[in-house]
Amino acid sequence: MAAPVDPPVRCAPHDDLGLPVPLGPRPPRRVVSLVPSLTEAVAATAPGLLVGATNWCSHPADLAVTRVGGTKNPDVPAVLALGPDLVIANDEENRRPDLDALRAAGVPVWVTDIRTLDDGLRSLDRLLTVACRLPRPAWLAEAEAAWRGLPPGPADGPRVIVPIWRRPWMVLGRDTFAGDLLHRLGLRLVHAGHPERYPAVPLPELRSERPDLVVLPDEPYRFTAEDGPEAFPGVPVALVSGRHLTWYGPSLVDAPALLRQAIDHPFVLGG
């Protein structure tokens, strides 16, 4: 008589950091998101799956879930009180001590790590289909098509500075998701070769770079027509949606057209 064969061991899937995530035998039913763009991605794919999100999770506008603090300072006890079977996070947006505390409490945590558009599309696919065990959403295919349909940008496109904060002034540097999107739209980031990803650069130094264009998003700092452009007199300025420049999710569907429109129609304050 043959010896009984043990059932195969189900290996835990790994997140973007290569860390195993001990998901249960059933698909997650209670998800807490600590990243605004991931909140929108899950809400657009499986309404009702989310039970908690951060105070900064503004899309969809009618999202009715428990708020659990900020991305950098989530209320860990409040997250645990929701009884999540999955928490989704991002390596750049969230602090590792908070995520470690959730893991120590027995909560599976799936961390994304996104530096380029291709990273984002792959990561979203895995988050939704592997971590959440959902069907691949149509909006993800639409986002891929929208970006793949772009004509190649010129090699000598406009040199651009992209502030993301002031007091102190900080700009996009190397190896960023937003920088990759702008590169695909034919722009050349002045600070793409900087050793830091988000360097602090004094305003006189930014002006001395003599960029062809300054791109001002409305997040994380809320640049507006009255707050930001005055620092770059005589330089064309494009005000863009931070959600379409920095979020990875359903916003990627419309992002190429909306960013292109803003970049192609800058305005100039008097020098």
Buried (B, 14 or more C-beta within 10 A) or exposed (E): EEEEEEEEEEEEBEBBEEBEBEBEEEBBBBBBBBBBBBBBBBBBBBEEBBBBBBBBBBBEEEBEBBBBBBBEEBBBEBBBEBEBBBBBBBBBBBBEEBBEBBBEEEBBBBBBEBBBBEBBBBBBBBBBBBBBBBEEBEBBEEBBEBBEEEEEBEEEBBBBBBBBEBEEBBBBBBEBBBBBBBBBBBBBBBBBEBEEBBBEBEEEEBBEBEBBBBBBBBBEBEBEEEEBBEBBEEBBBBBBBBBBBBBBBBBBBBBBEBBEEBBEEBEEBEE
